[in-house]
Structure formats: structure tokens, C-alpha cells
Amino acid sequence: HSYICRRPRYEEYAKVIIEEGVKIVETAGSNPKKWIRLFKSAGLITIHKCIAIRHALSAEKLGVDIVSLDGFECAGHPGEDDIGNFVLQARGAQELTKPYVCSGGVSTGRQLAAALALGAEGVNCGTRFCATIECNWPDSFKQRMVDASETDTVLMFRKLHNTARVFRNAVAAEVEEIEADKGNDIEFKDVAHLVMGARGRKAEEEGDPDGGIWSAGQVVGLIKEIPTCQEVVTVMVAEAEECIQSLQRNVRRSRL
């Protein structure tokens, strides 16, 4: 089999983003210099997602407004450095001069409070909002997340140096088996038929959580219900405020 990947039409996407009056835009992946310059010239606030401090420092030099520091817990592509947020966010406080947000593995108010304590200005949530009423993912996918533990994700493509964290399902298990069998000789073509986007879209259309791969972070272990987006935000903020106030009370008591 041969698989042709069509390059996304980034220039057209950027044009539409600007024309439609979007105020804040996030970039990720390769060098964002071209896009930061384009978006800032149009008056947009720019965020660049980074999995390493060295990348965040480069983004600052390029003029990004906000950094999204993406820890190893995240869904999708966590990079190859394997740095979790407890260290990554604290390193951000040591090194960065621009505001940054904590991304990856966040679902609760306690984590929001922890991120603020570590130096972040806020949090970025992905997987948590996939398990909401408004998300257009099938209910079967959402229920899988509710039933899952924090160990129910898989890191694929490690040997290809393009690590991706996805939900642990039948297809992901098959990819794992092939990767283990091939070892260092693994090539993308060996698993392409399993991970291709068209297969994933078909699985979504059919509501089959085992039909293709789908991104999910370790945060699935924290997801216990399928609320509205408004409820996610309201509960998270309230829990964070309660947590911070409780800590303040404990600190005051300890000084008596």
C-alpha cells in the first residue's frame, strides 16, 4: 500500500482566521516565526504550544504573546523529552518572561490551583472538553473516557520519533503489537493502514470507539462524568478557589 498525506492549507486557514475576526490564535509544531509575524501584524494575540523550555524561549524571541507549556501527560504529540507538568511548569517560572499556561492532563480545580502555584497564568484543557455534552464525539467515545483509568492511553510512534498519545483501544493495541514486533525496523507504512485519519473519521461516524485511533490524554483517569462545558468551567474555578482559600487558612494556622 502507498499512503499520500496532503499538506494542510495553512495559508488559507490563516487568511480565514484573520478575515473572520478571531482575536486569539494558537500555533504548534514547527517554527512559528512566519505565523506569529502574520497574526501579530493583523492585531491578533498569539499563543505557541511548546513541549520544552528551549522551544518556549525561542517562541518568546519570535514575539509570541503567550506560551502554552504542554506536559508529557497530554493527548496528541507530547514530543520526545518526556517532561511532566510538575517539573515543566516550575521550569517555566524559572525561565520565561511572557505569560504561560499549563497544558496537558488538566481536568480539576485542584490542578488549576496547582498550575497557578507553579507559575502558570491559567490552564489549557483538551481531552476534558471532549467528554462534554456539547462535544460532537459519539457518546460511546465519551463513555469510554468516563470508564477509563489514567493508564488507558498508549504512546505510539516512539521509534519513529513522532510520539503520539492516543486512547488505549483495539486498534492502538494492534499498533503496539506491530511496533513491538518490528522494533527498530519499524516504518510508518507498517501501521499506516491502522492509524490513517480516514479510518478514525469512519469510526467516529459509526460510533465505534475501537474502530480507529483517537487522541486522549492521561486525564481520562480524572473524568467521571459528561457535563456541559459551562459546568466544567464553573466547577473547576469553584474548586480552585476553595483549594486556594483552604491553603491560605492552613498557612495562617501554621503561623499561630
C-alpha positions, -999 to +999 in steps of 0.1 A: +000+000+000+011+036-006-003+064+015-003+100+004-007+127+031-020+160+018-004+191+034-029+212+053-036+245+036-022+266+064-021+299+044-058+296+037-066+288+073-046+318+085-064+341+060-098+329+072-088+333+108-079+369+103-108+377+080-133+363+105-121+385+133-106+358+156-089+375+184-066+348+198-048+321+178-026+292+189+002+277+168+020+244+174+046+222+159+073+236+137+089+271+138+061+296+142+080+327+131+060+332+098+027+328+116+035+349+146+045+377+124+014+374+102-011+372+131+005+399+151+005+423+121-032+417+120-036+425+157-042+390+170-029+377+203-006+347+196-001+316+217+025+290+208+023+255+223+057+241+234+067+208+250+102+220+260+116+252+277+141+256+248+112+259+224+093+283+247+124+306+249+126+306+211+089+314+208+095+344+232+123+357+210+099+355+180+075+377+198+047+353+209+024+368+234+016+337+255+033+303+258+013+271+262+036+247+281+025+212+271+034+184+296+040+147+289+005+139+301-011+155+271-031+139+243-017+140+208+020+148+204+039+152+237+073+154+220+103+132+229+116+148+261+090+132+284+088+160+309+057+160+331+040+192+342+051+192+378+086+199+365+078+217+332+056+243+347+081+251+375+108+254+349+086+279+331+085+300+362+123+300+363+130+307+326+101+325+309+093+362+309+060+360+289+028+346+305+023+309+301-005+284+306-003+248+318-014+224+291-018+186+293-035+164+319-057+191+334-093+184+345-099+196+380-099+228+401-071+214+423-050+212+392-058+247+382-048+259+417-016+238+414-008+253+380-012+288+393+011+279+422+037+266+398+037+299+379+012+295+351-014+321+344-041+295+337-047+261+321-055+247+287-078+217+286-084+194+256-095+159+265-117+172+293-138+191+269-141+161+246-161+144+273-188+171+275-224+172+262-215+198+235-186+178+220-196+161+187-177+129+195-200+099+198-214+091+232-196+057+230-162+075+229-172+098+258-183+068+279-150+050+273-133+081+288-155+080+318-148+043+323-111+047+318-082+050+342-051+071+339-033+041+324-056+038+295-036+057+269-009+044+246+023+061+233+027+053+196+054+061+171+082+063+197+107+046+174+097+070+146+105+100+169+069+113+163+053+101+196+016+103+198-006+096+229-039+080+220-067+062+238-060+025+245-084+006+223-083-024+200-066-006+171-040+010+194-032-024+209-027-037+173-003-008+166+016-016+198+019-052+188+033-043+154+058-018+169+070-044+194+074-070+167+093-047+143+114-029+170+139-005+155+130-016+120+095-001+122+084+021+094+053+042+092+039+021+063+038-008+087+010+008+107-004+034+083-035+014+075-044+013+112-037+050+120-049+068+089-073+097+095-099+083+072-103+052+094-106+074+125-133+095+109-152+064+099-150+051+135-165+084+147-193+083+122-202+048+132-197+054+169-171+027+172-145+035+199-124+005+187-126+014+150-097+037+148-072+057+169-083+088+187-062+112+209-067+113+246-045+123+275-038+107+308-065+130+322-091+104+312-084+089+347-099+120+362-130+122+341-160+108+360-190+123+342-201+140+310-212+176+319-218+207+299-188+229+290-202+256+313-203+231+342-167+221+336-155+257+339-178+266+368-169+235+389-132+239+380-130+275+391-150+270+422-128+240+433-097+260+426-109+290+447-119+266+475-085+249+473-066+282+474-086+295+503-081+263+522-044+265+517-044+301+529-062+291+560-038+263+567-008+287+562-023+312+587-029+284+612+006+272+609+019+307+618-001+309+651 
